[in-house]
């Protein structure tokens, strides 16, 4: 599911964030009530809201990804950028 919201006033950030969460929650409830098994599916990281949980995006792969990151980025250089942190 991909939901798009846009607004221009920074003082509306909290309101719009809540509207996005409410909309996604409602649409998920409708999909589940119609028999779609979407309640616990992984979120696609490119479209996930900015505060989505990492386990929800990567599921059972999270431990493997954390292990790889520790091996290839022991100085945590990737952690200096924005985005989700493993």
CNS distance restraints for C-alpha pairs under 8 A (distance, minus, plus):
assign (resid   2 and name CA) (resid  47 and name CA) 6.64 0.50 0.50
assign (resid   3 and name CA) (resid  20 and name CA) 7.60 0.50 0.50
assign (resid   3 and name CA) (resid  24 and name CA) 7.45 0.50 0.50
assign (resid   5 and name CA) (resid  16 and name CA) 7.69 0.50 0.50
assign (resid   5 and name CA) (resid  20 and name CA) 7.35 0.50 0.50
assign (resid   7 and name CA) (resid  12 and name CA) 7.57 0.50 0.50
assign (resid   7 and name CA) (resid  16 and name CA) 7.92 0.50 0.50
assign (resid   9 and name CA) (resid  13 and name CA) 7.43 0.50 0.50
assign (resid  12 and name CA) (resid  16 and name CA) 6.02 0.50 0.50
assign (resid  13 and name CA) (resid  17 and name CA) 6.00 0.50 0.50
assign (resid  14 and name CA) (resid  18 and name CA) 6.22 0.50 0.50
assign (resid  15 and name CA) (resid  19 and name CA) 6.19 0.50 0.50
assign (resid  16 and name CA) (resid  20 and name CA) 6.14 0.50 0.50
assign (resid  17 and name CA) (resid  21 and name CA) 6.38 0.50 0.50
assign (resid  18 and name CA) (resid  22 and name CA) 6.01 0.50 0.50
assign (resid  19 and name CA) (resid  23 and name CA) 5.97 0.50 0.50
assign (resid  20 and name CA) (resid  24 and name CA) 6.11 0.50 0.50
assign (resid  21 and name CA) (resid  25 and name CA) 6.03 0.50 0.50
assign (resid  22 and name CA) (resid  26 and name CA) 6.07 0.50 0.50
assign (resid  23 and name CA) (resid  27 and name CA) 6.11 0.50 0.50
assign (resid  24 and name CA) (resid  28 and name CA) 6.02 0.50 0.50
assign (resid  25 and name CA) (resid  29 and name CA) 6.21 0.50 0.50
assign (resid  26 and name CA) (resid  30 and name CA) 6.29 0.50 0.50
assign (resid  27 and name CA) (resid  31 and name CA) 6.14 0.50 0.50
assign (resid  28 and name CA) (resid  32 and name CA) 6.12 0.50 0.50
assign (resid  28 and name CA) (resid  38 and name CA) 6.86 0.50 0.50
assign (resid  28 and name CA) (resid  39 and name CA) 6.55 0.50 0.50
assign (resid  29 and name CA) (resid  33 and name CA) 6.06 0.50 0.50
assign (resid  29 and name CA) (resid  39 and name CA) 7.81 0.50 0.50
assign (resid  30 and name CA) (resid  34 and name CA) 6.23 0.50 0.50
assign (resid  31 and name CA) (resid  35 and name CA) 6.54 0.50 0.50
assign (resid  31 and name CA) (resid  36 and name CA) 5.33 0.50 0.50
assign (resid  31 and name CA) (resid  37 and name CA) 7.74 0.50 0.50
assign (resid  31 and name CA) (resid  38 and name CA) 7.06 0.50 0.50
assign (resid  32 and name CA) (resid  36 and name CA) 4.86 0.50 0.50
assign (resid  32 and name CA) (resid  37 and name CA) 5.98 0.50 0.50
assign (resid  32 and name CA) (resid  38 and name CA) 6.34 0.50 0.50
assign (resid  32 and name CA) (resid  39 and name CA) 6.55 0.50 0.50
assign (resid  37 and name CA) (resid  41 and name CA) 7.72 0.50 0.50
assign (resid  40 and name CA) (resid  56 and name CA) 7.88 0.50 0.50
assign (resid  41 and name CA) (resid  56 and name CA) 7.70 0.50 0.50
assign (resid  42 and name CA) (resid  56 and name CA) 5.43 0.50 0.50
assign (resid  42 and name CA) (resid  57 and name CA) 4.94 0.50 0.50
assign (resid  42 and name CA) (resid  58 and name CA) 6.53 0.50 0.50
assign (resid  42 and name CA) (resid  59 and name CA) 6.55 0.50 0.50
assign (resid  43 and name CA) (resid  47 and name CA) 7.70 0.50 0.50
assign (resid  43 and name CA) (resid  48 and name CA) 6.15 0.50 0.50
assign (resid  43 and name CA) (resid  56 and name CA) 6.13 0.50 0.50
assign (resid  43 and name CA) (resid  57 and name CA) 4.53 0.50 0.50
assign (resid  43 and name CA) (resid  58 and name CA) 7.68 0.50 0.50
assign (resid  44 and name CA) (resid  48 and name CA) 5.97 0.50 0.50
assign (resid  44 and name CA) (resid  57 and name CA) 6.23 0.50 0.50
assign (resid  45 and name CA) (resid  57 and name CA) 6.08 0.50 0.50
assign (resid  48 and name CA) (resid  52 and name CA) 6.13 0.50 0.50
assign (resid  48 and name CA) (resid  57 and name CA) 7.97 0.50 0.50
assign (resid  50 and name CA) (resid  83 and name CA) 7.78 0.50 0.50
assign (resid  52 and name CA) (resid  56 and name CA) 7.21 0.50 0.50
assign (resid  52 and name CA) (resid  57 and name CA) 7.54 0.50 0.50
assign (resid  53 and name CA) (resid  57 and name CA) 6.63 0.50 0.50
assign (resid  54 and name CA) (resid  58 and name CA) 6.13 0.50 0.50
assign (resid  54 and name CA) (resid  59 and name CA) 7.79 0.50 0.50
assign (resid  54 and name CA) (resid  62 and name CA) 7.69 0.50 0.50
assign (resid  54 and name CA) (resid  84 and name CA) 7.02 0.50 0.50
assign (resid  54 and name CA) (resid  85 and name CA) 7.80 0.50 0.50
assign (resid  54 and name CA) (resid  86 and name CA) 7.41 0.50 0.50
assign (resid  55 and name CA) (resid  59 and name CA) 4.84 0.50 0.50
assign (resid  55 and name CA) (resid  60 and name CA) 7.72 0.50 0.50
assign (resid  55 and name CA) (resid  62 and name CA) 6.45 0.50 0.50
assign (resid  58 and name CA) (resid  62 and name CA) 5.28 0.50 0.50
assign (resid  61 and name CA) (resid  65 and name CA) 6.22 0.50 0.50
assign (resid  62 and name CA) (resid  66 and name CA) 6.12 0.50 0.50
assign (resid  62 and name CA) (resid  86 and name CA) 7.80 0.50 0.50
assign (resid  63 and name CA) (resid  67 and name CA) 6.19 0.50 0.50
assign (resid  64 and name CA) (resid  68 and name CA) 6.24 0.50 0.50
assign (resid  65 and name CA) (resid  69 and name CA) 6.09 0.50 0.50
assign (resid  65 and name CA) (resid  86 and name CA) 7.43 0.50 0.50
assign (resid  66 and name CA) (resid  70 and name CA) 6.17 0.50 0.50
assign (resid  66 and name CA) (resid  86 and name CA) 5.71 0.50 0.50
assign (resid  67 and name CA) (resid  71 and name CA) 6.42 0.50 0.50
assign (resid  68 and name CA) (resid  72 and name CA) 6.21 0.50 0.50
assign (resid  69 and name CA) (resid  73 and name CA) 5.40 0.50 0.50
assign (resid  69 and name CA) (resid  74 and name CA) 7.35 0.50 0.50
assign (resid  69 and name CA) (resid  86 and name CA) 7.60 0.50 0.50
assign (resid  70 and name CA) (resid  74 and name CA) 5.11 0.50 0.50
assign (resid  70 and name CA) (resid  76 and name CA) 7.92 0.50 0.50
assign (resid  73 and name CA) (resid  77 and name CA) 6.45 0.50 0.50
assign (resid  73 and name CA) (resid  78 and name CA) 7.15 0.50 0.50
assign (resid  76 and name CA) (resid  80 and name CA) 7.21 0.50 0.50
assign (resid  77 and name CA) (resid  81 and name CA) 7.83 0.50 0.50
assign (resid  79 and name CA) (resid  85 and name CA) 6.39 0.50 0.50
